[in-house]
Amino acid sequence: MIRNLLIAGGLLLASSPAFAACSIDIDGNDAMQFDIRSIEVPTSCEAFTINLTHSGTLARNVMGHNWVLARTRDVRNIANDGMAAGLEHDYLKPDDDRVIAHTRVIGGGERTSVTFAVNQLETQGDYTFFCTFPGHWSVMKGVLKLI
């Protein structure tokens, strides 16, 4: 009986906004796909962490992936500018103020993460996450919403 009450109490706390998850795991593969198309970031989080893994086997210079967050209107231009910046800059123009958060480019079997302040986001904002490796941004993308 006491065990059931403790479990029920733990479930109640875990489902309350104050205990909402402030991180998410996302995977990229050799088929140019993220395993998640939508991310919801709770307003109760001060910071949010993206844990990116690459479950493929190809090297970062062949099929590398990163995770980049920006306003949807800026995605194409960030990706185009990133191609010119090259792999040594993780296919991102250095100090690009249109980029809200990003990871480094990783290859098969690697992992990385990035944490960003949630107060940078607006509740009604239109945000896209994507990979800036050349040719990937048009298919490796998803929506991020502040809830």
N, C-alpha and C positions, 0 to 999 in steps of 0.2 A: 504494500500500500504506500509506504513512504517512498519507495523507489519510484513508483508510478507518478507520485506528486512531484518528485524532483525532476523526472524526465519531462513532465507536462510543463512545469515552471521554466525549465531550460528552453523548451520549444517556444514558449510564449515570449521569453526575452529575446531569443534569436530572431524572431519574426518582427519584433518592434523596430521602428525606424532608427532608433539610437544604436541598434546592433546590426544594422544593414551591412552587407559586405562592401568593403571599400577597396576591393581588388578583384581582378578577374584573370583567368588564364586563357590565352589564345594561342592557337597553333597555326603555323604556315607549313606547306608541304611542297614537294617537287612538282606538283600539278598546279602551282600558282593559285592556291586557295587558302583562305583563312577558314577555320572551322566555326567561326562566329560571324554573323552578319549584323548583329545589333547589340549594343551595350547600353545599359541604363545605369547612370551614376546617381546615387542618392544624394540629395541636398544635405543630408545629415553628416556626410563625410567631409572632413576638412581637406583630406588628400585622397587621391585614388591611384592605385597601382595597377599597371598592365604588366603581366608576366608573359613574355613571348617565348615560345619554343619553335624550333624548326624540326619537324619530324622526318624530313627528307634525308637524303644522303649526299646531295650535291653541294659543292663548295660555295662559299659566299660570293665569289667572283663569277660563278656560273648561274646559280639560282638562289641568290641571297634574298633575305627578307628583312624589312624593318617594319615598325609600327609608327605611323605618324598621325597626329590629330591636328585638324585645322577646320576653319569654317568651310563649308561646302563650296562656296563661291571661289575659294582660293586653290582648290585641289589641283586643277589642271596646270596652273602657272607654277605652283610649288614643284610639281613633278617635272615640268619642262626645265625649270631652273636647276633642279636636282641632277638631271642628266648631265648638264654642263659641269656641275661641281664634281662629279665622279665618285667612285667607290671610296677613295681616301677621305671623302667628306660625307660618307653614308648616303650619297645621292641627295644631299640637301645643301642648298646655298648656305654658306656660313652665316650665322647670326640672322637668319630669316625670321623677321618678327611676325610673319603670317603663321608660323608653326607654333602651336600651343604646347605640344609635347612630342617627343620622339625617342625611339630606341636607336641603337646602332644597328647596322646591317649584320645579320648572322647567317651562317651556313648550316647545312644538315648536321643534326645532333647537338647544336648549340642552343643556348638560352640566354635571355637578357631581360631586363625590366626597366620601367620608367615610372616615376611617381610625379604627379602634378597636382597643384592646388586647385581644388574644385571651385573656389571663388573666382577663377578666371572664366568660368562658363556662365552663360545666361540661360535661364529657364526656357525661354522661347528661342534660343539659339539653334542654328542649323549647322550641325557638325558632322564631319565625315572622318573616319579613320581609314588609312590606306597604306600601301607599300610603295615606296618611291624607286625601287629597283626598276631600271628601264623596261617599259612595256607592261609592268605589273599593275600600275595604279588603276587602270580601267576595269580590271576584274577583281583585284584583291582590295576590296573596300567594304565598308559597312557604315552604319549610322550610329552615332553616339548621342544620347539624350540625357539631360539632367532632369531627374524626377524628384 
